[in-house]
Amino acid sequence: MNTLMKPLNKSTPAFDDRRLVLRRHIAHHGAVYAVLGLIIVLIVGGAWASDRFATFNNMLNVHQQATGLALVALGQTLTILTGGIDLSVGSLISVAATLTSGLSDNPSVGWTMALLIVIALSLAVGLINGGLVLWLRVHPLIVTLGMGAVLQGAILYYSLGPAGNVPDGFDALAYGRYGVVPITATIVFVLYLAVSFAMRHTRLGRYVYMVGDDEYAASLNGIPRARVVLCVYAFSSLCAGLTGIYLAAQFGSGQPYLGANYTLASITPVVVGGTVLTGGRGGVMGTLAAVYLLSLLNNLINFIGIPSHYQLIVQGAAIILAVCLNTQRKRVTS
């Protein structure tokens, strides 16, 4: 009998190698599979609880409602992959939204200049965050927490309440559709695919993983850590700024506390989607899957009439559970 036709014996090295590969694959991607499974369970359960939940129109609404969280979580994923974190995103979202509507309502500025100012400011905040992390050599949690307080105080000095109004037609940024498909939400989905490809197939993407996995080893191998950190925090702040612009278009004006809940909310899908808080493991597609899971869950909570403050309880519980599961995954892969 041809040896190629014989099944692998369970005691052979080849079988052990395959089993090890399978265990590591499940350990690395198990969170994503679990999230996708939960999405299916949630859709089925929601369809049973409400006949309007699993309709095509409601799924499109969920797709659109996920846009803001997806944007800010994309940048947060990259900071966490480097072993850092960005706690300034919530305040920066408030700043971006308030300045967008406030400056757009000013005839001497206009909405085009307002957008350019907000984007430039967001990039500047990210570069300052990254620069302080490198210069002070303290944990990014401390740096970005302080930056968040500075931004929140500054925007309250600018306005204590809703500032201005966005111009007519600006709401198309949030509600525009091509046929029935939300345009901005679909662009964000494509952006995730592009970033996921870049993380796996470009030098900078691989550097992000290497810095997060072992900063010392990355330095010994000539990885430009400073450049990676600056790029990652600039991208995170840019995503937060774009989120603020989107929310200003969605609500018609910006408010000083509009982004308050997004600091916790931006971390939740990252860890639920399988990215380890210590860095080096995870990916943006897991984050995107978790964004849709949380958006579906919040949508279902609204459908069945549960008070909205339970959403924060769910987010906190999800973070605790995800961190516990990620710890177990790390032990398996080690």
Disulfide bonds with the S-S distance in Angstrom:
none
